[in-house]
Amino acid sequence: MPVEVKIDQKKKCVVIKLPLEEPRLSASGKSQLLATTRGCKSGEAMYRGRPVVVVANAFIFPNRSRK
C-alpha cells in the first residue's frame, strides 16, 4: 500500500495513511520504526493548486511504559 495524502476540508485536516511495517530498529538504535514515508512524498492532495508534500515517521520506544 502506498502512502496516501488527503485534505479533509470539512475537518480542516491533512490525513496521512502509511502502511504498517514489521517494527525495525531505527538508524540511531533508540527506537523501533513502525511506518515511514521514507522521505518526502506527495499524493493526489492539492492545496491552492499545489501538491501537498509530507514527511512522516511512526515509531515506538522499546521498554518504556506510557506515563
Secondary structure, DSSP 8 states (H G I E B T S, - for coil): ---EEEEETTTTEEEEE------EE-SSSSSEEEEE--S-EEEEEEETTEEEEE--EEEE-TT----
